[in-house]
Amino acid sequence: MSGALNLVAAGVIVLAVLLGVARLWLRRVRALPTARGPAWRAAALSVLQLSAGAALYLTLFPPGAASSGLVLAIAVAGAPKSVALAPGERLIALPEARATRGAERAPDLATALRRHPGVASIRVIGDGLAPRDREGSHSVKIAFVPPPQPRGLVRIALPGPIAAGNAFSVGGEIGTLREGIVELLDPAGALVSQARIKAGAAFRLNGTMRLPGLALFVLRVRDPSGRVIERLEVPIDAAPRPQPRVLVLAGAASAENKFLRRWAQDAGIDLALEIDAGGGVQLGDPATPLTSSALDQRDLVAIDDRRWESIGPTGRAALLSATERGMGLLLRLTGPPSLEVRRGWAALGFALSNPAGPALSAQVSRTLPEPNPVLPLPIGPNAIPLIAGTAAWTPFAQGRIGLLTLDDTYVLALTGRGDRHGQLWSTLVGTLARAEPAPPAWLDGFARAGSRVILCGLQGSALVQEPGGRNTLIQLDPASGKERCGGYWPAAPGWRTLRAGEREMHFYVHPAAAFASLAAIEASAATRALASSAAGPNGSAPSGTGALWSLWLWFALLLTLLTALWWLERTRFAAPPQSRDEGATHDGISG
């Protein structure tokens, strides 16, 4: 409203000045040459009228002095019930501040600023401004003191869609909780995985979704006393996608290959096992030719060090060429490597040592045996750890090459821990196998009830199916460009189905209270950035005293210009002859 008033006042002043200048020059043109007076007098009168008009506008609306001296204290999420106000402050509570006492309620920051025109400074109390209010805050100075970091989750990485039977992982970071336990529970409430945590520490929990469908696991953070600090639902979308096609090339028969095949059958994985028994004898499935066409039909090839030597340079070149085109390659170490193996695998990013003595194996004892690595896991400059101390992988063009230094994982299945055996191999296959095509759409960030959800990668007409069966059309944002994003506002938590073209994607809308600590950190960081960018030279808003001085200076300039204009119009100095005879003229806006 104040902006419209400025435009109206400016228009009136400009119109009056132009009419005055036009009247002055029109009278000069119509007057006789002997009665016109010098041209510099008319020019001076014109300049003085234009300057007086500008000074009048600056007196009414002095620049940098729009502040009325009022500061709004804006209570947002995390604000206390009672807020101490400084002199000249007025307390405004936005919808997220539910329990603030004695505050004027406002639906958003823009409404609060419209109700109190002239306010140029606000003080944010709580976690920070919500995304809804950040755009409207650029016109005011912001004072904000970030709250302490929360105790619970400050970072979280939830899994995306997976194939049924594959493993998934949940990672994150803890805030100021000194110590505690983070747990992953399955939909039935059974404990799947847990880890001890401390302040500022990162964690990673693994689980497996055996059957296709939608499920909600639970991530729970507890303090040392067992009290739940934070609880978060972990949505899992396990689709019945085609299972990986795996080829295992072994240099000898072993129990490891036997239990690997049994796991693949239980997991529904298409696994072909070929064992070179020596002397031209091959056991297992029919031989697969190591050609481009045959290898392009496989998603992952697992080969041990002995078979790597026996296939020769031509076979190794074929495997690497297929890996460059997107196939996964798993190198399995079964004993101390030969010189040829060490050289070949070092060129792929894994520098193996060659210790004297036999390879390590699982130590059978009275306690449950554990698989032991054949050699310490070598990590090259580009290698990424996959399984702590035993497996790593490195990118190779469009594919991935992994190294496994365990040769006795079958002891897990023998001792009743088949779930760990399956989880280990699910992680290897899921990470290294040929990547599936990217989904047609994706969710940008997290979805919460009552907050805007951003869906990207939309093709054609995109619809979101609500839990009750109703469909909501998603409108594309033209500013999103090639990402083709659109906004969606869910009213209630639950699963949603996005249909974009011929493909569909499932995503879960969390309750409004979910991700409370993460939302607080994001709001605090964004508000702190706004406060820094909007601060003046000394980091604070201009004071009301400076505004008052600015007003009086422009008013003094206006009086000076009007006095000069009046004197030049009324004085007989340089006036036309008829003016000296008839008295004062009445040129210009001062009449």
HUQUI-V793026 format. One record per residue. N is the residue number from 0. RES is the residue in one small letter. OMEGA is omega as a letter, one per 30 degrees, with the letter a starting at -180 (999 if undefined). Layout:
BEGIN
n=N res=RES omega=OMEGA
n=N res=RES omega=OMEGA
END
This chain:
BEGIN
n=0 res=m omega=l
n=1 res=s omega=l
n=2 res=g omega=l
n=3 res=a omega=l
n=4 res=l omega=l
n=5 res=n omega=a
n=6 res=l omega=l
n=7 res=v omega=a
n=8 res=a omega=l
n=9 res=a omega=l
n=10 res=g omega=l
n=11 res=v omega=a
n=12 res=i omega=l
n=13 res=v omega=l
n=14 res=l omega=a
n=15 res=a omega=a
n=16 res=v omega=a
n=17 res=l omega=l
n=18 res=l omega=l
n=19 res=g omega=l
n=20 res=v omega=l
n=21 res=a omega=l
n=22 res=r omega=l
n=23 res=l omega=a
n=24 res=w omega=l
n=25 res=l omega=l
n=26 res=r omega=l
n=27 res=r omega=a
n=28 res=v omega=a
n=29 res=r omega=a
n=30 res=a omega=l
n=31 res=l omega=a
n=32 res=p omega=a
n=33 res=t omega=a
n=34 res=a omega=a
n=35 res=r omega=a
n=36 res=g omega=a
n=37 res=p omega=a
n=38 res=a omega=a
n=39 res=w omega=l
n=40 res=r omega=l
n=41 res=a omega=l
n=42 res=a omega=l
n=43 res=a omega=l
n=44 res=l omega=l
n=45 res=s omega=a
n=46 res=v omega=a
n=47 res=l omega=l
n=48 res=q omega=l
n=49 res=l omega=a
n=50 res=s omega=l
n=51 res=a omega=l
n=52 res=g omega=l
n=53 res=a omega=l
n=54 res=a omega=l
n=55 res=l omega=l
n=56 res=y omega=a
n=57 res=l omega=l
n=58 res=t omega=l
n=59 res=l omega=a
n=60 res=f omega=a
n=61 res=p omega=l
n=62 res=p omega=l
n=63 res=g omega=a
n=64 res=a omega=a
n=65 res=a omega=a
n=66 res=s omega=l
n=67 res=s omega=a
n=68 res=g omega=a
n=69 res=l omega=l
n=70 res=v omega=l
n=71 res=l omega=l
n=72 res=a omega=a
n=73 res=i omega=l
n=74 res=a omega=a
n=75 res=v omega=l
n=76 res=a omega=a
n=77 res=g omega=l
n=78 res=a omega=l
n=79 res=p omega=l
n=80 res=k omega=l
n=81 res=s omega=a
n=82 res=v omega=l
n=83 res=a omega=a
n=84 res=l omega=l
n=85 res=a omega=l
n=86 res=p omega=l
n=87 res=g omega=l
n=88 res=e omega=l
n=89 res=r omega=a
n=90 res=l omega=l
n=91 res=i omega=l
n=92 res=a omega=l
n=93 res=l omega=a
n=94 res=p omega=a
n=95 res=e omega=l
n=96 res=a omega=a
n=97 res=r omega=a
n=98 res=a omega=a
n=99 res=t omega=a
n=100 res=r omega=l
n=101 res=g omega=a
n=102 res=a omega=l
n=103 res=e omega=a
n=104 res=r omega=l
n=105 res=a omega=a
n=106 res=p omega=l
n=107 res=d omega=a
n=108 res=l omega=a
n=109 res=a omega=l
n=110 res=t omega=l
n=111 res=a omega=l
n=112 res=l omega=l
n=113 res=r omega=l
n=114 res=r omega=a
n=115 res=h omega=a
n=116 res=p omega=l
n=117 res=g omega=l
n=118 res=v omega=a
n=119 res=a omega=a
n=120 res=s omega=l
n=121 res=i omega=l
n=122 res=r omega=a
n=123 res=v omega=a
n=124 res=i omega=a
n=125 res=g omega=a
n=126 res=d omega=a
n=127 res=g omega=a
n=128 res=l omega=l
n=129 res=a omega=l
n=130 res=p omega=a
n=131 res=r omega=a
n=132 res=d omega=a
n=133 res=r omega=l
n=134 res=e omega=a
n=135 res=g omega=a
n=136 res=s omega=a
n=137 res=h omega=a
n=138 res=s omega=a
n=139 res=v omega=l
n=140 res=k omega=a
n=141 res=i omega=l
n=142 res=a omega=a
n=143 res=f omega=l
n=144 res=v omega=a
n=145 res=p omega=l
n=146 res=p omega=l
n=147 res=p omega=l
n=148 res=q omega=a
n=149 res=p omega=a
n=150 res=r omega=a
n=151 res=g omega=a
n=152 res=l omega=l
n=153 res=v omega=l
n=154 res=r omega=a
n=155 res=i omega=l
n=156 res=a omega=a
n=157 res=l omega=a
n=158 res=p omega=l
n=159 res=g omega=l
n=160 res=p omega=l
n=161 res=i omega=l
n=162 res=a omega=a
n=163 res=a omega=a
n=164 res=g omega=a
n=165 res=n omega=l
n=166 res=a omega=l
n=167 res=f omega=a
n=168 res=s omega=l
n=169 res=v omega=a
n=170 res=g omega=l
n=171 res=g omega=a
n=172 res=e omega=a
n=173 res=i omega=l
n=174 res=g omega=a
n=175 res=t omega=l
n=176 res=l omega=a
n=177 res=r omega=l
n=178 res=e omega=a
n=179 res=g omega=a
n=180 res=i omega=l
n=181 res=v omega=a
n=182 res=e omega=l
n=183 res=l omega=a
n=184 res=l omega=l
n=185 res=d omega=a
n=186 res=p omega=l
n=187 res=a omega=l
n=188 res=g omega=l
n=189 res=a omega=a
n=190 res=l omega=l
n=191 res=v omega=a
n=192 res=s omega=l
n=193 res=q omega=a
n=194 res=a omega=l
n=195 res=r omega=a
n=196 res=i omega=l
n=197 res=k omega=a
n=198 res=a omega=l
n=199 res=g omega=a
n=200 res=a omega=l
n=201 res=a omega=l
n=202 res=f omega=l
n=203 res=r omega=l
n=204 res=l omega=a
n=205 res=n omega=l
n=206 res=g omega=a
n=207 res=t omega=l
n=208 res=m omega=a
n=209 res=r omega=a
n=210 res=l omega=l
n=211 res=p omega=l
n=212 res=g omega=a
n=213 res=l omega=a
n=214 res=a omega=l
n=215 res=l omega=l
n=216 res=f omega=a
n=217 res=v omega=l
n=218 res=l omega=a
n=219 res=r omega=l
n=220 res=v omega=a
n=221 res=r omega=l
n=222 res=d omega=a
n=223 res=p omega=l
n=224 res=s omega=a
n=225 res=g omega=a
n=226 res=r omega=a
n=227 res=v omega=l
n=228 res=i omega=a
n=229 res=e omega=a
n=230 res=r omega=a
n=231 res=l omega=l
n=232 res=e omega=l
n=233 res=v omega=a
n=234 res=p omega=l
n=235 res=i omega=l
n=236 res=d omega=a
n=237 res=a omega=a
n=238 res=a omega=l
n=239 res=p omega=l
n=240 res=r omega=l
n=241 res=p omega=a
n=242 res=q omega=a
n=243 res=p omega=l
n=244 res=r omega=a
n=245 res=v omega=l
n=246 res=l omega=l
n=247 res=v omega=l
n=248 res=l omega=a
n=249 res=a omega=l
n=250 res=g omega=l
n=251 res=a omega=l
n=252 res=a omega=a
n=253 res=s omega=l
n=254 res=a omega=l
n=255 res=e omega=l
n=256 res=n omega=l
n=257 res=k omega=a
n=258 res=f omega=l
n=259 res=l omega=l
n=260 res=r omega=l
n=261 res=r omega=l
n=262 res=w omega=a
n=263 res=a omega=l
n=264 res=q omega=l
n=265 res=d omega=a
n=266 res=a omega=a
n=267 res=g omega=a
n=268 res=i omega=l
n=269 res=d omega=a
n=270 res=l omega=l
n=271 res=a omega=a
n=272 res=l omega=l
n=273 res=e omega=a
n=274 res=i omega=l
n=275 res=d omega=a
n=276 res=a omega=l
n=277 res=g omega=l
n=278 res=g omega=l
n=279 res=g omega=l
n=280 res=v omega=a
n=281 res=q omega=l
n=282 res=l omega=l
n=283 res=g omega=a
n=284 res=d omega=l
n=285 res=p omega=a
n=286 res=a omega=l
n=287 res=t omega=l
n=288 res=p omega=l
n=289 res=l omega=l
n=290 res=t omega=a
n=291 res=s omega=a
n=292 res=s omega=a
n=293 res=a omega=a
n=294 res=l omega=l
n=295 res=d omega=l
n=296 res=q omega=l
n=297 res=r omega=l
n=298 res=d omega=a
n=299 res=l omega=l
n=300 res=v omega=l
n=301 res=a omega=a
n=302 res=i omega=l
n=303 res=d omega=a
n=304 res=d omega=a
n=305 res=r omega=l
n=306 res=r omega=l
n=307 res=w omega=l
n=308 res=e omega=a
n=309 res=s omega=a
n=310 res=i omega=l
n=311 res=g omega=a
n=312 res=p omega=a
n=313 res=t omega=l
n=314 res=g omega=l
n=315 res=r omega=l
n=316 res=a omega=l
n=317 res=a omega=l
n=318 res=l omega=a
n=319 res=l omega=l
n=320 res=s omega=l
n=321 res=a omega=l
n=322 res=t omega=l
n=323 res=e omega=a
n=324 res=r omega=l
n=325 res=g omega=l
n=326 res=m omega=l
n=327 res=g omega=a
n=328 res=l omega=l
n=329 res=l omega=l
n=330 res=l omega=a
n=331 res=r omega=l
n=332 res=l omega=a
n=333 res=t omega=a
n=334 res=g omega=l
n=335 res=p omega=a
n=336 res=p omega=l
n=337 res=s omega=a
n=338 res=l omega=a
n=339 res=e omega=l
n=340 res=v omega=a
n=341 res=r omega=l
n=342 res=r omega=a
n=343 res=g omega=a
n=344 res=w omega=l
n=345 res=a omega=l
n=346 res=a omega=l
n=347 res=l omega=l
n=348 res=g omega=a
n=349 res=f omega=a
n=350 res=a omega=a
n=351 res=l omega=l
n=352 res=s omega=a
n=353 res=n omega=a
n=354 res=p omega=l
n=355 res=a omega=l
n=356 res=g omega=a
n=357 res=p omega=l
n=358 res=a omega=l
n=359 res=l omega=l
n=360 res=s omega=l
n=361 res=a omega=a
n=362 res=q omega=a
n=363 res=v omega=a
n=364 res=s omega=l
n=365 res=r omega=l
n=366 res=t omega=a
n=367 res=l omega=a
n=368 res=p omega=l
n=369 res=e omega=l
n=370 res=p omega=l
n=371 res=n omega=l
n=372 res=p omega=l
n=373 res=v omega=l
n=374 res=l omega=l
n=375 res=p omega=a
n=376 res=l omega=l
n=377 res=p omega=l
n=378 res=i omega=l
n=379 res=g omega=a
n=380 res=p omega=a
n=381 res=n omega=a
n=382 res=a omega=a
n=383 res=i omega=l
n=384 res=p omega=a
n=385 res=l omega=l
n=386 res=i omega=a
n=387 res=a omega=l
n=388 res=g omega=a
n=389 res=t omega=a
n=390 res=a omega=l
n=391 res=a omega=l
n=392 res=w omega=l
n=393 res=t omega=l
n=394 res=p omega=a
n=395 res=f omega=a
n=396 res=a omega=a
n=397 res=q omega=a
n=398 res=g omega=a
n=399 res=r omega=l
n=400 res=i omega=l
n=401 res=g omega=l
n=402 res=l omega=l
n=403 res=l omega=a
n=404 res=t omega=l
n=405 res=l omega=l
n=406 res=d omega=a
n=407 res=d omega=l
n=408 res=t omega=a
n=409 res=y omega=a
n=410 res=v omega=l
n=411 res=l omega=l
n=412 res=a omega=a
n=413 res=l omega=a
n=414 res=t omega=l
n=415 res=g omega=l
n=416 res=r omega=l
n=417 res=g omega=l
n=418 res=d omega=l
n=419 res=r omega=l
n=420 res=h omega=l
n=421 res=g omega=l
n=422 res=q omega=l
n=423 res=l omega=a
n=424 res=w omega=l
n=425 res=s omega=l
n=426 res=t omega=l
n=427 res=l omega=a
n=428 res=v omega=a
n=429 res=g omega=a
n=430 res=t omega=a
n=431 res=l omega=a
n=432 res=a omega=a
n=433 res=r omega=a
n=434 res=a omega=l
n=435 res=e omega=l
n=436 res=p omega=a
n=437 res=a omega=l
n=438 res=p omega=a
n=439 res=p omega=a
n=440 res=a omega=l
n=441 res=w omega=a
n=442 res=l omega=a
n=443 res=d omega=a
n=444 res=g omega=a
n=445 res=f omega=l
n=446 res=a omega=l
n=447 res=r omega=l
n=448 res=a omega=l
n=449 res=g omega=l
n=450 res=s omega=a
n=451 res=r omega=l
n=452 res=v omega=a
n=453 res=i omega=l
n=454 res=l omega=a
n=455 res=c omega=a
n=456 res=g omega=a
n=457 res=l omega=l
n=458 res=q omega=l
n=459 res=g omega=l
n=460 res=s omega=a
n=461 res=a omega=l
n=462 res=l omega=l
n=463 res=v omega=l
n=464 res=q omega=a
n=465 res=e omega=l
n=466 res=p omega=a
n=467 res=g omega=l
n=468 res=g omega=a
n=469 res=r omega=a
n=470 res=n omega=l
n=471 res=t omega=l
n=472 res=l omega=l
n=473 res=i omega=l
n=474 res=q omega=l
n=475 res=l omega=l
n=476 res=d omega=a
n=477 res=p omega=a
n=478 res=a omega=a
n=479 res=s omega=l
n=480 res=g omega=a
n=481 res=k omega=l
n=482 res=e omega=l
n=483 res=r omega=a
n=484 res=c omega=l
n=485 res=g omega=a
n=486 res=g omega=l
n=487 res=y omega=a
n=488 res=w omega=l
n=489 res=p omega=a
n=490 res=a omega=a
n=491 res=a omega=l
n=492 res=p omega=l
n=493 res=g omega=l
n=494 res=w omega=l
n=495 res=r omega=l
n=496 res=t omega=l
n=497 res=l omega=l
n=498 res=r omega=l
n=499 res=a omega=a
n=500 res=g omega=a
n=501 res=e omega=a
n=502 res=r omega=l
n=503 res=e omega=a
n=504 res=m omega=l
n=505 res=h omega=l
n=506 res=f omega=a
n=507 res=y omega=l
n=508 res=v omega=a
n=509 res=h omega=l
n=510 res=p omega=a
n=511 res=a omega=a
n=512 res=a omega=a
n=513 res=a omega=l
n=514 res=f omega=a
n=515 res=a omega=a
n=516 res=s omega=l
n=517 res=l omega=l
n=518 res=a omega=l
n=519 res=a omega=l
n=520 res=i omega=a
n=521 res=e omega=l
n=522 res=a omega=l
n=523 res=s omega=a
n=524 res=a omega=a
n=525 res=a omega=l
n=526 res=t omega=l
n=527 res=r omega=l
n=528 res=a omega=l
n=529 res=l omega=a
n=530 res=a omega=l
n=531 res=s omega=a
n=532 res=s omega=a
n=533 res=a omega=a
n=534 res=a omega=l
n=535 res=g omega=a
n=536 res=p omega=l
n=537 res=n omega=l
n=538 res=g omega=a
n=539 res=s omega=a
n=540 res=a omega=l
n=541 res=p omega=a
n=542 res=s omega=l
n=543 res=g omega=l
n=544 res=t omega=l
n=545 res=g omega=l
n=546 res=a omega=a
n=547 res=l omega=l
n=548 res=w omega=l
n=549 res=s omega=l
n=550 res=l omega=a
n=551 res=w omega=l
n=552 res=l omega=l
n=553 res=w omega=l
n=554 res=f omega=l
n=555 res=a omega=l
n=556 res=l omega=l
n=557 res=l omega=l
n=558 res=l omega=l
n=559 res=t omega=a
n=560 res=l omega=l
n=561 res=l omega=l
n=562 res=t omega=l
n=563 res=a omega=l
n=564 res=l omega=l
n=565 res=w omega=a
n=566 res=w omega=a
n=567 res=l omega=l
n=568 res=e omega=a
n=569 res=r omega=a
n=570 res=t omega=l
n=571 res=r omega=l
n=572 res=f omega=l
n=573 res=a omega=l
n=574 res=a omega=l
n=575 res=p omega=a
n=576 res=p omega=a
n=577 res=q omega=l
n=578 res=s omega=l
n=579 res=r omega=l
n=580 res=d omega=a
n=581 res=e omega=a
n=582 res=g omega=a
n=583 res=a omega=l
n=584 res=t omega=a
n=585 res=h omega=l
n=586 res=d omega=l
n=587 res=g omega=a
n=588 res=i omega=a
n=589 res=s omega=l
n=590 res=g omega=999
END
